[in-house]
Amino acid sequence: MKKTILAIAFVAIGAVSCKTEKNKVAANEEVKEVKKVENVINSYKANVAESTVTWKGSKPTGSHSGVVSLEKGLLDIENGVLKSGEFVINMNSISCTDLEAGKGKEDLEDHLKKGDFFDVEKFPTAKFAITSSEVKEGKLQVTGNLTLRDVTKSITIPATITEADGTATFKSDVFSIDRTDFGVTYKSKKIDAALKDKFINDLMEISFDVKAKK
């Protein structure tokens, strides 16, 4: 019975790992030259109360997920085409949604804010600055500079954007980044092979859901 439970656990972990690998996006050098947008027809300001950034991290024994709030954001759209934009993320707002208060929630949130992870005292905000977008094989691909812990890398993520009644919605697919690319190396097996099964997965899932108004 014990062997069966262990086998099921490893299959579940393997399935999560495969999904995370599939959604992984490459972190490239920062896009230095960002084209200036002239005569933007529609500029939208993010409604931070209705916008969320979700996250999920995992390790061999399970996973945790949660949200982070936007501090501010902007989307510039011209004739239905996303030209530019920027989301500033309040890292002090990191929240774990799969744990209850008094049952590990506060401890995990506090640890995520410390130097082992995002060091929010030193780096209170993160940012995603959109540099370009294009449709490939029927899917919008958005390229932008992602900054975490003052490390900036260019990533390209699949997303959708809609406009209706003075409101624009930017919604990305779930994608994964390698946290070590941004200096978050705590319990990374890539950094310390001696961790064996005590490691935390390097890949972290993220998604954006931003509501913005003119």
C-alpha positions in Angstrom: 0.0 0.0 0.0 2.8 2.4 0.9 4.6 1.7 -2.3 1.4 2.4 -4.3 0.9 5.8 -2.5 4.5 6.7 -3.3 4.1 5.7 -6.9 1.0 7.8 -7.3 2.8 10.8 -5.6 5.8 10.5 -8.0 3.4 10.3 -11.0 1.6 13.4 -9.9 4.9 15.3 -9.4 6.1 14.2 -12.8 2.9 15.4 -14.4 3.3 18.9 -12.8 6.9 19.0 -13.8 6.1 18.2 -17.5 3.4 20.9 -17.6 5.7 23.5 -16.1 8.5 22.6 -18.6 6.0 22.8 -21.4 5.0 26.4 -20.4 8.6 27.5 -19.9 9.7 30.7 -21.6 13.3 31.6 -22.4 14.9 34.5 -20.5 17.0 36.4 -23.0 19.1 39.6 -22.8 17.1 42.8 -22.0 15.6 44.5 -25.0 17.6 47.8 -24.9 16.0 49.6 -27.9 12.3 50.1 -27.4 10.5 51.8 -30.2 8.7 55.0 -29.1 5.0 54.8 -29.8 3.7 57.9 -31.7 0.0 59.0 -31.9 -1.4 56.3 -29.7 -5.1 56.0 -30.3 -6.1 54.2 -27.2 -4.2 54.4 -23.9 -5.6 52.5 -21.0 -4.7 52.8 -17.3 -4.8 49.5 -15.3 -7.5 49.1 -12.7 -5.3 47.6 -10.0 -8.2 46.5 -7.8 -9.5 44.3 -10.7 -6.1 43.1 -11.9 -4.0 40.2 -10.6 -0.7 38.4 -11.1 -0.8 34.7 -10.1 2.1 32.5 -9.2 2.8 28.9 -8.4 5.9 27.2 -7.0 6.5 23.5 -6.4 8.8 21.0 -4.7 8.8 17.2 -4.5 6.3 17.2 -1.6 3.8 19.6 -3.2 3.2 23.1 -4.4 1.9 26.5 -3.3 0.1 29.2 -5.3 -1.0 32.7 -4.8 -1.3 36.2 -6.1 0.5 39.5 -6.3 -1.1 42.9 -6.8 -0.3 45.6 -9.4 0.9 48.9 -8.2 0.1 50.5 -11.5 -0.1 49.7 -15.2 -0.6 51.0 -18.7 -1.6 49.6 -22.1 -1.2 51.4 -25.4 -3.3 50.0 -28.3 -3.4 51.2 -31.9 -6.0 49.8 -34.3 -6.4 46.7 -32.1 -2.7 46.1 -32.0 -0.9 46.1 -28.6 2.0 48.6 -29.1 3.4 49.0 -25.6 2.6 48.8 -21.9 4.0 48.4 -18.5 2.9 46.6 -15.3 4.6 47.6 -12.0 4.1 44.8 -9.4 3.9 45.4 -5.7 6.1 42.6 -4.3 5.1 43.5 -0.7 1.6 42.2 -1.6 2.7 38.6 -2.2 -0.1 36.4 -0.9 -0.4 32.6 -0.6 -4.0 31.5 -1.4 -3.8 27.7 -0.8 -2.9 28.0 2.9 -5.2 29.2 5.7 -4.3 31.9 8.2 -2.6 30.4 11.2 -1.8 27.3 9.3 1.4 28.2 7.6 0.1 31.0 5.4 1.9 33.9 7.2 5.1 32.0 7.6 5.4 31.2 3.8 4.5 34.8 2.8 7.1 36.2 5.2 9.7 33.8 3.8 8.9 34.7 0.2 9.5 38.4 1.1 12.9 37.7 2.7 16.3 37.6 1.1 16.0 33.9 0.3 13.4 34.7 -2.3 12.3 38.2 -3.5 13.9 40.4 -0.8 11.1 43.0 -1.0 12.7 45.4 1.5 15.5 45.9 -1.1 13.4 45.3 -4.2 9.8 46.4 -3.4 8.6 46.2 -7.0 8.9 44.0 -10.1 8.1 45.1 -13.6 7.0 43.8 -17.0 7.6 46.4 -19.8 6.1 45.4 -23.1 8.4 46.0 -26.0 6.6 44.5 -29.0 3.8 42.1 -29.9 3.0 40.0 -33.0 0.6 37.3 -34.0 2.1 33.9 -34.7 0.1 30.9 -35.8 -3.1 32.7 -34.7 -1.8 33.5 -31.2 -0.7 36.8 -29.9 3.0 36.7 -28.7 4.0 39.5 -26.4 7.6 40.3 -25.8 8.7 42.4 -22.8 11.4 43.1 -20.3 10.7 41.3 -17.0 12.5 42.7 -13.9 12.8 40.7 -10.7 15.3 41.6 -7.9 16.8 44.2 -10.2 17.6 41.6 -12.8 16.0 42.3 -16.2 15.5 39.7 -18.9 13.4 39.7 -22.1 10.7 37.1 -22.3 7.9 36.3 -24.9 4.6 35.1 -23.6 1.3 34.1 -25.3 -1.6 36.3 -24.4 -4.9 37.7 -25.5 -6.1 41.3 -25.5 -9.6 42.6 -26.0 -11.2 46.0 -26.1 -14.9 46.8 -25.3 -16.8 49.8 -24.0 -13.7 51.8 -23.0 -12.1 48.8 -21.2 -9.1 46.7 -22.3 -8.2 43.3 -20.9 -4.8 41.8 -21.1 -4.7 38.1 -20.2 -1.6 35.9 -20.6 -1.5 32.1 -20.7 0.2 30.5 -17.7 3.9 30.6 -18.4 7.0 29.5 -16.4 10.3 31.2 -15.8 13.5 29.9 -14.3 13.8 31.8 -11.0 17.6 31.3 -11.0 17.8 33.5 -14.1 16.6 36.4 -11.8 18.9 35.6 -8.8 16.4 33.6 -6.8 18.6 30.5 -6.0 17.3 29.3 -2.6 17.2 25.5 -2.5 17.9 25.2 -6.2 19.2 21.8 -7.2 21.0 23.5 -10.1 23.0 25.4 -7.5 23.4 22.7 -4.8 23.2 19.1 -6.0 23.5 17.9 -2.4 19.9 18.9 -1.7 18.7 15.6 -3.3 14.9 15.6 -2.8 14.9 18.7 -0.5 15.0 21.1 -3.5 12.5 23.7 -4.7 11.7 23.6 -8.4 13.6 26.3 -10.4 10.5 26.8 -12.6 7.9 29.2 -11.3 4.5 29.6 -13.0 3.1 33.1 -13.6 0.1 34.6 -15.3 -1.2 38.1 -15.9 -4.9 39.2 -15.8 -5.0 43.0 -16.2 -8.1 45.1 -16.6 -7.6 48.7 -17.8 -9.7 51.7 -18.6 -9.3 54.8 -20.8 
